[in-house]
Amino acid sequence: MVYRFFPEEKALWLHHLCEANFSRLERLIPSFGEIQEESVGRATGKPALYFRLLERSPFTLVIELTHDFSGEPQLIFEPNVRIRVCLDARTVEMLSDDERPHVHLALRDAEAPEAILDYKWEMNYFLARWLDHCLQADYRFPARQVSRDLATA
């Protein structure tokens, strides 16, 4: 049985969840704001966990995290999560993955704000559970990697 939490004050709890997800990501990938454009986390007996920086601005990052389930004859990357990291607000928001499109595409015809909030809640609750799984599996990224942009500055 899968337990799901649907709070009454969903907007407030969504903000708390995004703050908690920032903390989870920070524990999983220390110094992620300074990491190279790409990095690989490893855990004993687990598939590799890939980090890729998609966008960088002074206060925001957009990153991609995914496992590599290599198999013949192809590579399989899942869940291929795209995440917005707000460095100043210290929040992490899941934008999409291979199973769920970006909220603007998924709900472009939705008139009720509750539908958007429900969709964001479901995605970010999934992200929390998945980050918890990665933390429990003890994934480790290289200690400190300075990005090419910072190294040439």
N, C-alpha and C positions, 0 to 999 in steps of 0.2 A: 504494500500500500504506500503510495506517495503522498506525503503531507504537503499541503499548500497553504500558505498564509495570505489571506486577503483582508487587509485592515480596512476599517471604516474611513479613517482619515488618510486615504491613499496618497495624496500629494505630499503631506508631511512625512509619511513613512517612506515614500520613494526618495525624498531628499536624504533622509537618514540612511537608507540603503546605499545610495550613491556615495555618501561619505564613508560608510563602512567598506564599500568596494574599493575606494581609494586606499584605505588602510591595508586591505588584503593584497592589492596590487603592489603596494610599497614593500610589504613583507616578502612577497614572491620575487620581486625584481628590485632589489635595493638600487637606488640611484638611477631609476628608469628614465628620469628626465635628462640624464647625461649619456645614456647608452648609445652605442653605434646604431646606424640605420637598421642593422639586423643583428640578432644574437640568438643563441640556442641554449635553452635550459635542459639539464639532464637530471634524471632520477633513475636509480637502480631498478632495472627490470621494467621500465616504463617507456613509452614512445617519446621521442624528442618533443620539446615544446618550443615552438618558434615565435620570436618577437620580431616584428617589422614596424619601423616608423614610417607612417604614410604621409603625415603632415606635421609641421612644427611652426608655431607662432610663439610670441613671448610668453603667453600664459596658457596656451592650449596645445595639446598633442592629440593626434589621431593615430592610433596604433592598431596592429592586427596581432592576435595571438591564435595559434593553432597547434594541434598535435600533428605529427607526421606518422601515419599508419602505413608504412611502406609495405607493399605487397606486389606480387607479380600479377599482371604485367605493368602496374601503374602505381604512382604515389597517391595516397589518399590523405588529404588535409582536412581535419575536422576538429572542432566545430567552426574554425575559421571566423573568429569573432572580431568584429571591428568595434573599437572603443574610443570614446572621446574622454580625454583626461584634462580636467580644468585644474591647473597647478595652483592658481591663486585661491580658488574656492575649495580646493582639496576634495574634488568629487570625480567619480568615474561613472560614465554612462555608456551602456552598450547601445550601439547604433544599429547593428545588424549581424547576422551570421548566415551560413549557407541555408539554413532552414527558414529563417525569418528575414524578410526584406526590411529596408529602412522604414521607419514609422511613416514618413511622408508618402512612400509608395504603397505601403500596406493599407493605410487608412485615408487615402486622398479623398474618398467619397464619404467618409464618416462625418456625420454632422454633430454627433454628441461628443463633447470633450471627454466624457467618461471612457469612451472607446479608446481614445489615444492614451489616457492615463492607464487603463487596464493593459494595453499592449506594452507600454513602457515598463510597467510593473512586472509583467511576465518575463520580459527580456532581462531586466536587471536582477530579478530574483534567480533566474537561470545562471546569470553571470556570477552571482554570489556563491551559489552551490558549486559551480565549476572551479572558481578560484579557491574555495575551501578544499575541493578535491586535490587541486594542484599543490596546495600548501601541505595537506596531509601526506601526499606522495613524496614530499621533500624535494621538489624540483629546485635545482641550483643553477643560477646564471653566473657567468664569470664575474668576479668581485667588482671590478670597476673598468668600464670601457668608455673612453672619451670619444665623442662623435668626431667625424672628420671635420665638421664645421668648426667645432671648438678647438681642435688640434691645430688648425691652420690660422686661427685668429690671433 
